[in-house]
Amino acid sequence: MCVLQDNESVLLQALENHNDPQTNSVRKAGEVWLIHGPSSFVPAIEVHIERMQKSHPLAEQEGIYVRDLKSG
């Protein structure tokens, strides 16, 4: 069981096709999605936890580069 705080999230990947009871949707094998806190989460057998991450607070003058996973 994962308990997520307000500033935490968990990145998940589906290992098999299955119904996701938390979002009431069908997840296909290989699909990747993010669950944001605050919440509690019990991963299904068909789900792999890629990583847990925390938010990165930025000042007004700061920025962050984000890379697209498909196009790089």
N, CA, C and O atoms as CSV, one atom per row, in Angstrom:
chain,resi,resn,atom,element,x,y,z
A,1,MET,N,N,0.843,-1.178,0.000
A,1,MET,CA,C,0.000,0.000,0.000
A,1,MET,C,C,0.881,1.231,0.000
A,1,MET,O,O,1.817,1.325,0.795
A,2,CYS,N,N,0.599,2.166,-0.872
A,2,CYS,CA,C,1.329,3.428,-0.953
A,2,CYS,C,C,0.438,4.535,-0.406
A,2,CYS,O,O,-0.706,4.687,-0.835
A,3,VAL,N,N,0.958,5.299,0.530
A,3,VAL,CA,C,0.261,6.468,1.050
A,3,VAL,C,C,1.004,7.685,0.522
A,3,VAL,O,O,2.170,7.902,0.852
A,4,LEU,N,N,0.327,8.471,-0.294
A,4,LEU,CA,C,0.945,9.618,-0.935
A,4,LEU,C,C,0.567,10.903,-0.215
A,4,LEU,O,O,-0.602,11.141,0.090
A,5,GLN,N,N,1.569,11.722,0.049
A,5,GLN,CA,C,1.345,13.029,0.637
A,5,GLN,C,C,0.923,14.003,-0.462
A,5,GLN,O,O,0.843,13.626,-1.631
A,6,ASP,N,N,0.655,15.243,-0.091
A,6,ASP,CA,C,0.194,16.257,-1.023
A,6,ASP,C,C,1.211,16.533,-2.130
A,6,ASP,O,O,0.823,16.836,-3.258
A,7,ASN,N,N,2.492,16.434,-1.826
A,7,ASN,CA,C,3.544,16.770,-2.792
A,7,ASN,C,C,4.174,15.531,-3.435
A,7,ASN,O,O,5.251,15.639,-4.021
A,8,GLU,N,N,3.535,14.357,-3.345
A,8,GLU,CA,C,4.098,13.122,-3.877
A,8,GLU,C,C,3.209,12.551,-4.980
A,8,GLU,O,O,2.011,12.826,-5.046
A,9,SER,N,N,3.828,11.754,-5.838
A,9,SER,CA,C,3.099,11.026,-6.869
A,9,SER,C,C,3.833,9.723,-7.146
A,9,SER,O,O,4.989,9.548,-6.761
A,10,VAL,N,N,3.141,8.814,-7.821
A,10,VAL,CA,C,3.741,7.523,-8.152
A,10,VAL,C,C,3.510,7.266,-9.644
A,10,VAL,O,O,2.404,7.442,-10.155
A,11,LEU,N,N,4.577,6.846,-10.327
A,11,LEU,CA,C,4.528,6.535,-11.750
A,11,LEU,C,C,4.336,5.030,-11.892
A,11,LEU,O,O,5.109,4.247,-11.339
A,12,LEU,N,N,3.297,4.622,-12.640
A,12,LEU,CA,C,2.931,3.215,-12.771
A,12,LEU,C,C,2.969,2.779,-14.223
A,12,LEU,O,O,2.802,3.596,-15.128
A,13,GLN,N,N,3.190,1.481,-14.446
A,13,GLN,CA,C,3.139,0.910,-15.777
A,13,GLN,C,C,2.342,-0.388,-15.717
A,13,GLN,O,O,2.556,-1.219,-14.835
A,14,ALA,N,N,1.420,-0.553,-16.664
A,14,ALA,CA,C,0.608,-1.768,-16.725
A,14,ALA,C,C,1.427,-2.888,-17.356
A,14,ALA,O,O,2.004,-2.710,-18.429
A,15,LEU,N,N,1.479,-4.034,-16.698
A,15,LEU,CA,C,2.167,-5.207,-17.232
A,15,LEU,C,C,1.244,-6.032,-18.120
A,15,LEU,O,O,1.702,-6.721,-19.031
A,16,GLU,N,N,-0.059,-5.958,-17.849
A,16,GLU,CA,C,-1.077,-6.693,-18.605
A,16,GLU,C,C,-2.292,-5.793,-18.781
A,16,GLU,O,O,-2.438,-4.802,-18.067
A,17,ASN,N,N,-3.155,-6.127,-19.716
A,17,ASN,CA,C,-4.429,-5.430,-19.842
A,17,ASN,C,C,-5.274,-5.736,-18.605
A,17,ASN,O,O,-5.372,-6.889,-18.183
A,18,HIS,N,N,-5.876,-4.707,-18.031
A,18,HIS,CA,C,-6.725,-4.918,-16.854
A,18,HIS,C,C,-7.634,-3.714,-16.642
A,18,HIS,O,O,-7.427,-2.655,-17.234
A,19,ASN,N,N,-8.637,-3.888,-15.797
A,19,ASN,CA,C,-9.522,-2.791,-15.411
A,19,ASN,C,C,-8.934,-2.121,-14.179
A,19,ASN,O,O,-8.599,-2.788,-13.200
A,20,ASP,N,N,-8.812,-0.801,-14.233
A,20,ASP,CA,C,-8.279,-0.021,-13.119
A,20,ASP,C,C,-9.441,0.429,-12.239
A,20,ASP,O,O,-10.211,1.298,-12.648
A,21,PRO,N,N,-9.587,-0.142,-11.037
A,21,PRO,CA,C,-10.731,0.212,-10.192
A,21,PRO,C,C,-10.650,1.627,-9.633
A,21,PRO,O,O,-11.678,2.205,-9.280
A,22,GLN,N,N,-9.458,2.191,-9.545
A,22,GLN,CA,C,-9.324,3.540,-8.974
A,22,GLN,C,C,-9.854,4.607,-9.927
A,22,GLN,O,O,-10.451,5.588,-9.484
A,23,THR,N,N,-9.643,4.426,-11.234
A,23,THR,CA,C,-10.095,5.421,-12.210
A,23,THR,C,C,-11.242,4.913,-13.077
A,23,THR,O,O,-11.726,5.643,-13.943
A,24,ASN,N,N,-11.683,3.678,-12.860
A,24,ASN,CA,C,-12.752,3.049,-13.647
A,24,ASN,C,C,-12.445,3.103,-15.144
A,24,ASN,O,O,-13.301,3.475,-15.947
A,25,SER,N,N,-11.225,2.733,-15.510
A,25,SER,CA,C,-10.828,2.709,-16.913
A,25,SER,C,C,-10.065,1.425,-17.213
A,25,SER,O,O,-9.638,0.714,-16.303
A,26,VAL,N,N,-9.899,1.141,-18.498
A,26,VAL,CA,C,-9.164,-0.043,-18.934
A,26,VAL,C,C,-7.729,0.386,-19.225
A,26,VAL,O,O,-7.503,1.305,-20.012
A,27,ARG,N,N,-6.767,-0.271,-18.597
A,27,ARG,CA,C,-5.347,-0.005,-18.833
A,27,ARG,C,C,-4.801,-1.089,-19.744
A,27,ARG,O,O,-5.030,-2.277,-19.522
A,28,LYS,N,N,-4.075,-0.667,-20.771
A,28,LYS,CA,C,-3.484,-1.619,-21.718
A,28,LYS,C,C,-2.053,-1.899,-21.319
A,28,LYS,O,O,-1.405,-1.056,-20.699
A,29,ALA,N,N,-1.548,-3.076,-21.667
A,29,ALA,CA,C,-0.177,-3.464,-21.348
A,29,ALA,C,C,0.797,-2.436,-21.916
A,29,ALA,O,O,0.710,-2.067,-23.087
A,30,GLY,N,N,1.730,-1.973,-21.073
A,30,GLY,CA,C,2.716,-0.984,-21.483
A,30,GLY,C,C,2.307,0.444,-21.203
A,30,GLY,O,O,3.146,1.341,-21.283
A,31,GLU,N,N,1.048,0.690,-20.879
A,31,GLU,CA,C,0.573,2.042,-20.605
A,31,GLU,C,C,1.212,2.569,-19.312
A,31,GLU,O,O,1.362,1.835,-18.335
A,32,VAL,N,N,1.579,3.843,-19.328
A,32,VAL,CA,C,2.201,4.486,-18.175
A,32,VAL,C,C,1.305,5.625,-17.724
A,32,VAL,O,O,0.816,6.391,-18.554
A,33,TRP,N,N,1.080,5.749,-16.401
A,33,TRP,CA,C,0.274,6.843,-15.862
A,33,TRP,C,C,0.783,7.236,-14.494
A,33,TRP,O,O,1.595,6.542,-13.883
A,34,LEU,N,N,0.281,8.375,-14.027
A,34,LEU,CA,C,0.743,8.983,-12.783
A,34,LEU,C,C,-0.440,9.166,-11.844
A,34,LEU,O,O,-1.506,9.617,-12.262
A,35,ILE,N,N,-0.253,8.818,-10.576
A,35,ILE,CA,C,-1.267,9.059,-9.550
A,35,ILE,C,C,-0.704,10.097,-8.594
A,35,ILE,O,O,0.390,9.929,-8.055
A,36,HIS,N,N,-1.465,11.183,-8.385
A,36,HIS,CA,C,-1.042,12.276,-7.517
A,36,HIS,C,C,-1.641,12.123,-6.129
A,36,HIS,O,O,-2.742,11.593,-5.976
A,37,GLY,N,N,-0.912,12.590,-5.114
A,37,GLY,CA,C,-1.403,12.614,-3.752
A,37,GLY,C,C,-2.201,13.877,-3.511
A,37,GLY,O,O,-2.233,14.744,-4.385
A,38,PRO,N,N,-2.825,14.014,-2.402
A,38,PRO,CA,C,-2.868,13.066,-1.294
A,38,PRO,C,C,-3.875,11.952,-1.551
A,38,PRO,O,O,-5.033,12.206,-1.881
A,39,SER,N,N,-3.422,10.732,-1.395
A,39,SER,CA,C,-4.288,9.571,-1.544
A,39,SER,C,C,-3.555,8.330,-1.062
A,39,SER,O,O,-2.358,8.368,-0.779
A,40,SER,N,N,-4.280,7.249,-0.976
A,40,SER,CA,C,-3.658,5.959,-0.701
A,40,SER,C,C,-3.921,5.078,-1.918
A,40,SER,O,O,-4.935,5.228,-2.599
A,41,PHE,N,N,-3.009,4.172,-2.177
A,41,PHE,CA,C,-3.073,3.392,-3.405
A,41,PHE,C,C,-2.555,1.991,-3.128
A,41,PHE,O,O,-1.485,1.817,-2.543
A,42,VAL,N,N,-3.319,0.997,-3.551
A,42,VAL,CA,C,-2.900,-0.402,-3.460
A,42,VAL,C,C,-2.684,-0.887,-4.884
A,42,VAL,O,O,-3.652,-1.038,-5.629
A,43,PRO,N,N,-1.429,-1.138,-5.288
A,43,PRO,CA,C,-1.186,-1.544,-6.672
A,43,PRO,C,C,-1.729,-2.943,-6.961
A,43,PRO,O,O,-1.625,-3.850,-6.134
A,44,ALA,N,N,-2.307,-3.097,-8.146
A,44,ALA,CA,C,-2.798,-4.407,-8.583
A,44,ALA,C,C,-1.607,-5.276,-8.985
A,44,ALA,O,O,-0.495,-4.777,-9.152
A,45,ILE,N,N,-1.846,-6.560,-9.136
A,45,ILE,CA,C,-0.794,-7.498,-9.531
A,45,ILE,C,C,-0.296,-7.159,-10.937
A,45,ILE,O,O,0.876,-7.374,-11.245
A,46,GLU,N,N,-1.175,-6.631,-11.790
A,46,GLU,CA,C,-0.831,-6.329,-13.174
A,46,GLU,C,C,-0.079,-5.004,-13.341
A,46,GLU,O,O,0.195,-4.590,-14.468
A,47,VAL,N,N,0.256,-4.337,-12.232
A,47,VAL,CA,C,0.867,-3.003,-12.276
A,47,VAL,C,C,2.263,-3.044,-11.681
A,47,VAL,O,O,2.498,-3.684,-10.656
A,48,HIS,N,N,3.185,-2.354,-12.335
A,48,HIS,CA,C,4.559,-2.216,-11.847
A,48,HIS,C,C,4.774,-0.762,-11.429
A,48,HIS,O,O,4.461,0.153,-12.191
A,49,ILE,N,N,5.306,-0.543,-10.224
A,49,ILE,CA,C,5.623,0.807,-9.761
A,49,ILE,C,C,6.985,1.180,-10.332
A,49,ILE,O,O,8.006,0.609,-9.948
A,50,GLU,N,N,6.995,2.148,-11.259
A,50,GLU,CA,C,8.245,2.598,-11.869
A,50,GLU,C,C,9.064,3.404,-10.858
A,50,GLU,O,O,10.240,3.118,-10.632
A,51,ARG,N,N,8.436,4.408,-10.257
A,51,ARG,CA,C,9.126,5.211,-9.238
A,51,ARG,C,C,8.125,6.095,-8.500
A,51,ARG,O,O,7.039,6.401,-8.991
A,52,MET,N,N,8.540,6.487,-7.308
A,52,MET,CA,C,7.795,7.474,-6.526
A,52,MET,C,C,8.575,8.772,-6.631
A,52,MET,O,O,9.805,8.767,-6.609
A,53,GLN,N,N,7.861,9.883,-6.746
A,53,GLN,CA,C,8.544,11.156,-6.905
A,53,GLN,C,C,7.851,12.241,-6.106
A,53,GLN,O,O,6.664,12.150,-5.793
A,54,LYS,N,N,8.622,13.274,-5.784
A,54,LYS,CA,C,8.108,14.429,-5.061
A,54,LYS,C,C,8.095,15.629,-5.994
A,54,LYS,O,O,8.836,15.674,-6.976
A,55,SER,N,N,7.251,16.596,-5.679
A,55,SER,CA,C,7.190,17.805,-6.491
A,55,SER,C,C,8.447,18.641,-6.272
A,55,SER,O,O,9.104,18.543,-5.236
A,56,HIS,N,N,8.762,19.454,-7.258
A,56,HIS,CA,C,9.931,20.331,-7.200
A,56,HIS,C,C,9.440,21.772,-7.152
A,56,HIS,O,O,9.111,22.340,-8.194
A,57,PRO,N,N,9.383,22.374,-5.971
A,57,PRO,CA,C,8.928,23.768,-5.899
A,57,PRO,C,C,9.939,24.691,-6.580
A,57,PRO,O,O,11.147,24.553,-6.384
A,58,LEU,N,N,9.442,25.624,-7.374
A,58,LEU,CA,C,10.286,26.547,-8.102
A,58,LEU,C,C,9.967,27.981,-7.695
A,58,LEU,O,O,8.820,28.323,-7.406
A,59,ALA,N,N,11.004,28.810,-7.678
A,59,ALA,CA,C,10.810,30.228,-7.427
A,59,ALA,C,C,10.224,30.877,-8.683
A,59,ALA,O,O,10.144,30.238,-9.732
A,60,GLU,N,N,9.824,32.117,-8.579
A,60,GLU,CA,C,9.183,32.800,-9.688
A,60,GLU,C,C,10.088,32.907,-10.914
A,60,GLU,O,O,9.592,32.853,-12.040
A,61,GLN,N,N,11.383,33.057,-10.730
A,61,GLN,CA,C,12.327,33.242,-11.826
A,61,GLN,C,C,12.958,31.932,-12.305
A,61,GLN,O,O,13.819,31.965,-13.184
A,62,GLU,N,N,12.561,30.788,-11.759
A,62,GLU,CA,C,13.159,29.505,-12.111
A,62,GLU,C,C,12.284,28.759,-13.118
A,62,GLU,O,O,11.091,29.032,-13.254
A,63,GLY,N,N,12.902,27.822,-13.810
A,63,GLY,CA,C,12.180,26.987,-14.766
A,63,GLY,C,C,12.753,25.587,-14.754
A,63,GLY,O,O,13.767,25.330,-14.106
A,64,ILE,N,N,12.107,24.682,-15.469
A,64,ILE,CA,C,12.569,23.310,-15.543
A,64,ILE,C,C,12.308,22.804,-16.963
A,64,ILE,O,O,11.264,23.094,-17.547
A,65,TYR,N,N,13.256,22.051,-17.512
A,65,TYR,CA,C,13.089,21.459,-18.835
A,65,TYR,C,C,12.464,20.081,-18.679
A,65,TYR,O,O,12.850,19.306,-17.804
A,66,VAL,N,N,11.488,19.782,-19.544
A,66,VAL,CA,C,10.803,18.499,-19.523
A,66,VAL,C,C,11.002,17.848,-20.884
A,66,VAL,O,O,10.750,18.472,-21.915
A,67,ARG,N,N,11.451,16.598,-20.891
A,67,ARG,CA,C,11.708,15.870,-22.125
A,67,ARG,C,C,10.528,14.958,-22.434
A,67,ARG,O,O,10.022,14.266,-21.550
A,68,ASP,N,N,10.095,14.961,-23.680
A,68,ASP,CA,C,9.012,14.103,-24.151
A,68,ASP,C,C,9.570,12.681,-24.303
A,68,ASP,O,O,10.611,12.494,-24.932
A,69,LEU,N,N,8.894,11.686,-23.739
A,69,LEU,CA,C,9.363,10.306,-23.792
A,69,LEU,C,C,9.292,9.712,-25.198
A,69,LEU,O,O,10.068,8.809,-25.511
A,70,LYS,N,N,8.391,10.185,-26.049
A,70,LYS,CA,C,8.232,9.620,-27.386
A,70,LYS,C,C,9.174,10.255,-28.396
A,70,LYS,O,O,9.777,9.545,-29.201
A,71,SER,N,N,9.314,11.565,-28.371
A,71,SER,CA,C,10.125,12.247,-29.391
A,71,SER,C,C,11.511,12.644,-28.881
A,71,SER,O,O,12.390,12.977,-29.675
A,72,GLY,N,N,11.712,12.610,-27.562
A,72,GLY,CA,C,13.019,12.928,-26.999
A,72,GLY,C,C,13.201,14.394,-26.852
A,72,GLY,O,O,14.251,14.843,-26.391
